[in-house]
Amino acid sequence: MYKYRVSKNSGAGSWVVQRITGLALVVFMIGHYILMHYQPESGHTYEAVLARMQFSWYRIIDLSFLVLGMYHGLNGVWNIFRDYKMRPWARISVLSGIILFGLAFVAWGFVIIFSIPYLS
């Protein structure tokens, strides 16, 4: 059931990137929490979000949060699957499904963020 991996296929690079994205997500999460819950003027209405999104930095932060979160989460799911000895077709199928799911949701997020209009 469990398969020992030799060092070249150990996933060490994936492990390092997982930790880096986790740290970045903690920083983004703290910033998000402070902005949304300790700034009474920030608001949670459509108008407040629209006003915030007039600044490109908020869009960049949201897109970064989206990409880092999706990578971090789906890489974690893939690492769970990597722990088990799967047949090659199963490994390819699982990884393909994870990649397609991630790309679809990241694309959906990009469409939503870029569809918010800039007001003149």
Helices and strands as residue ranges (DSSP letters): G 7-9, H 12-37, H 46-52, H 56-82, H 88-115
